[in-house]
Amino acid sequence: MTFKAYMDNIQAKTSKTQEDFWKLAIKKHFVREGKIVARHADLLTWLKSEIGLGHLHANFVILYLRLRANDPKVSTQLKKWAYSTGYQESK
């Protein structure tokens, strides 16, 4: 499955865009000054309990947030996959 397909599925389920998730993460203080400041477990709990995502989709949104924040925790291999299958830098 492609990055774009995952995001399309998540948007269909939640009616939220990638940008919406970024803004919500900022509002929840999980992102500050463009950097992820929350623990992975806290992000997972938020996305599963408040947004209603399953485990896989919640982890995928976390990947998006980490890519957007240019988080060093994202492996080179995962970055390569994301960029080659539809991830685009936000403007």
C-alpha positions in Angstrom: 0.0 0.0 0.0 1.2 3.5 -0.7 1.6 6.5 1.6 -1.1 8.3 -0.3 -3.5 5.3 -0.1 -3.1 5.1 3.7 -3.8 8.8 4.1 -6.8 8.6 1.7 -8.2 5.8 3.9 -7.6 7.7 7.1 -9.2 10.8 5.6 -12.2 8.8 4.5 -12.6 7.4 8.0 -12.1 10.6 10.0 -12.8 13.4 7.5 -9.4 14.9 8.6 -6.6 15.9 6.3 -2.9 15.6 7.0 -2.9 19.3 7.8 -5.8 18.8 10.3 -3.8 16.2 12.2 -0.8 18.5 12.3 -2.9 21.4 13.7 -4.6 19.1 16.2 -1.2 17.8 17.4 -0.1 21.4 17.9 -3.3 22.3 19.8 -2.8 19.3 22.0 0.8 20.4 22.7 2.2 17.2 21.1 4.1 19.4 18.6 5.9 22.6 19.6 8.0 24.8 17.4 7.7 22.2 14.6 9.1 19.4 16.7 7.4 16.3 18.2 7.6 16.6 22.0 5.2 13.8 23.0 6.0 10.2 23.6 4.9 7.7 21.0 2.6 6.1 23.5 0.8 9.4 24.2 0.3 10.0 20.5 -1.1 6.5 20.1 -3.5 6.9 23.0 -4.8 10.2 21.6 -5.3 9.0 18.1 -7.0 5.8 19.2 -9.2 7.2 22.0 -10.1 10.7 20.8 -9.9 10.3 17.0 -11.1 6.7 16.8 -8.3 5.2 14.7 -7.1 1.7 14.9 -3.5 0.8 15.9 -2.2 0.7 12.4 -3.8 3.9 11.2 -2.8 5.7 14.4 0.9 4.6 13.9 0.6 5.8 10.3 -0.5 9.3 11.4 2.4 9.4 13.8 4.7 8.6 10.9 3.2 11.5 9.0 3.7 13.8 12.0 7.3 12.6 12.4 8.0 13.1 8.7 6.5 16.6 8.8 8.7 17.5 11.8 11.7 16.0 10.1 12.1 13.8 13.2 15.4 11.8 13.3 13.5 8.8 14.6 12.2 8.1 11.1 14.5 5.6 9.3 16.0 6.4 5.9 14.2 3.3 4.5 10.9 4.5 5.8 11.5 8.1 4.4 12.4 6.6 1.1 9.2 4.5 1.0 7.0 7.5 2.0 8.5 9.9 -0.5 8.3 7.3 -3.3 4.7 6.4 -2.6 3.0 9.8 -2.3 4.3 11.7 0.8 4.8 15.4 -0.1 6.2 18.1 2.1 3.6 20.5 3.4 3.8 24.0 2.1 
